[in-house]
Amino acid sequence: ESFGVGKGFLQDKDDGDKAPADTIRLEVSGPEPGYLTCSICIVAAAKVLVRGELRSMPGGVYTPATLLMTKETSFLRLVKERGLTFDWGQHEAGERYSIQ
């Protein structure tokens, strides 16, 4: 199991010059995080790209995680089939997010 902590805004809102106030913890569970998890994610991402699943996304500039970690693609299902889960844990507002 690996985890990361990040700060940002959980909702689309314009807070002007305010610094990000929301903190969230991401836990990734699954096989060995080096070679196994990396190769699982690369193959799943390649399948999403080859199948053209991102063509329906609205225009703009996206990070890979923004595109792949949505329910509009098969990425999450593909990595889950290989034993990988993502849990957004609890953030400061007390809500819990989980993609499994």
PyRosetta script that sets phi, psi and omega in degrees:
from pyrosetta import init, pose_from_sequence

init()
pose = pose_from_sequence("ESFGVGKGFLQDKDDGDKAPADTIRLEVSGPEPGYLTCSICIVAAAKVLVRGELRSMPGGVYTPATLLMTKETSFLRLVKERGLTFDWGQHEAGERYSIQ")
pose.set_psi(1, 135.9)
pose.set_omega(1, 177.0)
pose.set_phi(2, -125.8)
pose.set_psi(2, 158.4)
pose.set_omega(2, 177.1)
pose.set_phi(3, -147.3)
pose.set_psi(3, 160.0)
pose.set_omega(3, 175.2)
pose.set_phi(4, -142.4)
pose.set_psi(4, 153.2)
pose.set_omega(4, 179.2)
pose.set_phi(5, -123.3)
pose.set_psi(5, 134.9)
pose.set_omega(5, -179.9)
pose.set_phi(6, -136.5)
pose.set_psi(6, 158.0)
pose.set_omega(6, 175.5)
pose.set_phi(7, -116.2)
pose.set_psi(7, 145.5)
pose.set_omega(7, 179.2)
pose.set_phi(8, 177.5)
pose.set_psi(8, -160.6)
pose.set_omega(8, 178.0)
pose.set_phi(9, -111.9)
pose.set_psi(9, 125.2)
pose.set_omega(9, -177.6)
pose.set_phi(10, -81.7)
pose.set_psi(10, -17.5)
pose.set_omega(10, -180.0)
pose.set_phi(11, -127.2)
pose.set_psi(11, 155.7)
pose.set_omega(11, 176.5)
pose.set_phi(12, -70.5)
pose.set_psi(12, 106.8)
pose.set_omega(12, 177.8)
pose.set_phi(13, -153.5)
pose.set_psi(13, 149.8)
pose.set_omega(13, 179.6)
pose.set_phi(14, -101.1)
pose.set_psi(14, 104.6)
pose.set_omega(14, 179.2)
pose.set_phi(15, -98.0)
pose.set_psi(15, 19.8)
pose.set_omega(15, 177.8)
pose.set_phi(16, 60.5)
pose.set_psi(16, -122.3)
pose.set_omega(16, -177.0)
pose.set_phi(17, -94.6)
pose.set_psi(17, 7.5)
pose.set_omega(17, -179.3)
pose.set_phi(18, -67.4)
pose.set_psi(18, 144.5)
pose.set_omega(18, 175.9)
pose.set_phi(19, -76.1)
pose.set_psi(19, 151.3)
pose.set_omega(19, 177.1)
pose.set_phi(20, -55.9)
pose.set_psi(20, 134.7)
pose.set_omega(20, -175.6)
pose.set_phi(21, -113.0)
pose.set_psi(21, -18.0)
pose.set_omega(21, -177.4)
pose.set_phi(22, -85.9)
pose.set_psi(22, 135.2)
pose.set_omega(22, 176.8)
pose.set_phi(23, -117.2)
pose.set_psi(23, 137.8)
pose.set_omega(23, -179.7)
pose.set_phi(24, -138.8)
pose.set_psi(24, 147.2)
pose.set_omega(24, -179.5)
pose.set_phi(25, -113.9)
pose.set_psi(25, 128.5)
pose.set_omega(25, 177.8)
pose.set_phi(26, -108.0)
pose.set_psi(26, 123.0)
pose.set_omega(26, 176.5)
pose.set_phi(27, -110.9)
pose.set_psi(27, 131.3)
pose.set_omega(27, 177.9)
pose.set_phi(28, -115.6)
pose.set_psi(28, 123.0)
pose.set_omega(28, 179.8)
pose.set_phi(29, -119.0)
pose.set_psi(29, 144.6)
pose.set_omega(29, 178.1)
pose.set_phi(30, 157.8)
pose.set_psi(30, -155.7)
pose.set_omega(30, -178.2)
pose.set_phi(31, -68.2)
pose.set_psi(31, 179.8)
pose.set_omega(31, -180.0)
pose.set_phi(32, -44.2)
pose.set_psi(32, 128.0)
pose.set_omega(32, -170.9)
pose.set_phi(33, -72.3)
pose.set_psi(33, -13.6)
pose.set_omega(33, -179.1)
pose.set_phi(34, -82.8)
pose.set_psi(34, -99.5)
pose.set_omega(34, -174.5)
pose.set_phi(35, -63.3)
pose.set_psi(35, -45.7)
pose.set_omega(35, -174.8)
pose.set_phi(36, -67.2)
pose.set_psi(36, -55.5)
pose.set_omega(36, -177.2)
pose.set_phi(37, -64.2)
pose.set_psi(37, -40.5)
pose.set_omega(37, 179.2)
pose.set_phi(38, -60.1)
pose.set_psi(38, -47.2)
pose.set_omega(38, -178.7)
pose.set_phi(39, -68.4)
pose.set_psi(39, -35.1)
pose.set_omega(39, 176.6)
pose.set_phi(40, -60.6)
pose.set_psi(40, -46.2)
pose.set_omega(40, -178.6)
pose.set_phi(41, -67.8)
pose.set_psi(41, -40.1)
pose.set_omega(41, 179.9)
pose.set_phi(42, -64.4)
pose.set_psi(42, -45.5)
pose.set_omega(42, 179.9)
pose.set_phi(43, -65.1)
pose.set_psi(43, -42.7)
pose.set_omega(43, 179.1)
pose.set_phi(44, -63.1)
pose.set_psi(44, -42.7)
pose.set_omega(44, 178.5)
pose.set_phi(45, -64.1)
pose.set_psi(45, -40.8)
pose.set_omega(45, 178.4)
pose.set_phi(46, -62.0)
pose.set_psi(46, -41.4)
pose.set_omega(46, 178.3)
pose.set_phi(47, -61.9)
pose.set_psi(47, -41.6)
pose.set_omega(47, 177.9)
pose.set_phi(48, -61.0)
pose.set_psi(48, -44.0)
pose.set_omega(48, -179.3)
pose.set_phi(49, -67.4)
pose.set_psi(49, -45.2)
pose.set_omega(49, -178.6)
pose.set_phi(50, -63.5)
pose.set_psi(50, -37.2)
pose.set_omega(50, -179.6)
pose.set_phi(51, -75.9)
pose.set_psi(51, -10.1)
pose.set_omega(51, 179.3)
pose.set_phi(52, 73.0)
pose.set_psi(52, 26.8)
pose.set_omega(52, -175.6)
pose.set_phi(53, -69.4)
pose.set_psi(53, -15.1)
pose.set_omega(53, -177.3)
pose.set_phi(54, -91.8)
pose.set_psi(54, -2.9)
pose.set_omega(54, -177.5)
pose.set_phi(55, -62.7)
pose.set_psi(55, -28.0)
pose.set_omega(55, -177.2)
pose.set_phi(56, -84.1)
pose.set_psi(56, -5.2)
pose.set_omega(56, -179.4)
pose.set_phi(57, -71.3)
pose.set_psi(57, 140.5)
pose.set_omega(57, 178.2)
pose.set_phi(58, -63.2)
pose.set_psi(58, 155.7)
pose.set_omega(58, -177.5)
pose.set_phi(59, -61.5)
pose.set_psi(59, 163.0)
pose.set_omega(59, 178.9)
pose.set_phi(60, 134.8)
pose.set_psi(60, -173.1)
pose.set_omega(60, 179.5)
pose.set_phi(61, -108.6)
pose.set_psi(61, 127.8)
pose.set_omega(61, -177.4)
pose.set_phi(62, -126.1)
pose.set_psi(62, 154.1)
pose.set_omega(62, 168.5)
pose.set_phi(63, -85.9)
pose.set_psi(63, 158.4)
pose.set_omega(63, 178.9)
pose.set_phi(64, -56.2)
pose.set_psi(64, -40.9)
pose.set_omega(64, -179.3)
pose.set_phi(65, -63.7)
pose.set_psi(65, -37.9)
pose.set_omega(65, 179.5)
pose.set_phi(66, -62.2)
pose.set_psi(66, -38.8)
pose.set_omega(66, -179.5)
pose.set_phi(67, -77.4)
pose.set_psi(67, -43.1)
pose.set_omega(67, -172.7)
pose.set_phi(68, -82.1)
pose.set_psi(68, -32.6)
pose.set_omega(68, -174.0)
pose.set_phi(69, -88.3)
pose.set_psi(69, 40.9)
pose.set_omega(69, 176.5)
pose.set_phi(70, -117.8)
pose.set_psi(70, 162.6)
pose.set_omega(70, 178.8)
pose.set_phi(71, -79.1)
pose.set_psi(71, -5.9)
pose.set_omega(71, 178.9)
pose.set_phi(72, -76.4)
pose.set_psi(72, -14.8)
pose.set_omega(72, 178.8)
pose.set_phi(73, -115.9)
pose.set_psi(73, 167.9)
pose.set_omega(73, 180.0)
pose.set_phi(74, -90.3)
pose.set_psi(74, 5.3)
pose.set_omega(74, -175.1)
pose.set_phi(75, -55.5)
pose.set_psi(75, -51.2)
pose.set_omega(75, -177.2)
pose.set_phi(76, -63.4)
pose.set_psi(76, -39.6)
pose.set_omega(76, 177.4)
pose.set_phi(77, -64.6)
pose.set_psi(77, -41.9)
pose.set_omega(77, -178.7)
pose.set_phi(78, -64.1)
pose.set_psi(78, -43.5)
pose.set_omega(78, -179.3)
pose.set_phi(79, -73.7)
pose.set_psi(79, -32.2)
pose.set_omega(79, 177.3)
pose.set_phi(80, -64.2)
pose.set_psi(80, -38.2)
pose.set_omega(80, 177.9)
pose.set_phi(81, -60.6)
pose.set_psi(81, -22.7)
pose.set_omega(81, 179.5)
pose.set_phi(82, -100.2)
pose.set_psi(82, 9.7)
pose.set_omega(82, 173.3)
pose.set_phi(83, 91.1)
pose.set_psi(83, 17.6)
pose.set_omega(83, -178.1)
pose.set_phi(84, -105.5)
pose.set_psi(84, 130.8)
pose.set_omega(84, 177.6)
pose.set_phi(85, -128.7)
pose.set_psi(85, 151.2)
pose.set_omega(85, 177.3)
pose.set_phi(86, -121.3)
pose.set_psi(86, 127.0)
pose.set_omega(86, -180.0)
pose.set_phi(87, -128.2)
pose.set_psi(87, 118.1)
pose.set_omega(87, -178.3)
pose.set_phi(88, -79.9)
pose.set_psi(88, 4.8)
pose.set_omega(88, 175.0)
pose.set_phi(89, 51.6)
pose.set_psi(89, -154.4)
pose.set_omega(89, -177.6)
pose.set_phi(90, -109.8)
pose.set_psi(90, 136.8)
pose.set_omega(90, 176.7)
pose.set_phi(91, -109.6)
pose.set_psi(91, -178.6)
pose.set_omega(91, -172.2)
pose.set_phi(92, -57.1)
pose.set_psi(92, -31.5)
pose.set_omega(92, -178.2)
pose.set_phi(93, -76.9)
pose.set_psi(93, -8.0)
pose.set_omega(93, 176.2)
pose.set_phi(94, 91.4)
pose.set_psi(94, -3.3)
pose.set_omega(94, 178.7)
pose.set_phi(95, -80.3)
pose.set_psi(95, 157.4)
pose.set_omega(95, -179.9)
pose.set_phi(96, -124.2)
pose.set_psi(96, 130.7)
pose.set_omega(96, 177.9)
pose.set_phi(97, -116.3)
pose.set_psi(97, 139.6)
pose.set_omega(97, 178.9)
pose.set_phi(98, -148.7)
pose.set_psi(98, 131.3)
pose.set_omega(98, 173.9)
pose.set_phi(99, -120.9)
pose.set_psi(99, 107.5)
pose.set_omega(99, -178.3)
pose.set_phi(100, -133.2)
pose.dump_pdb("model.pdb")
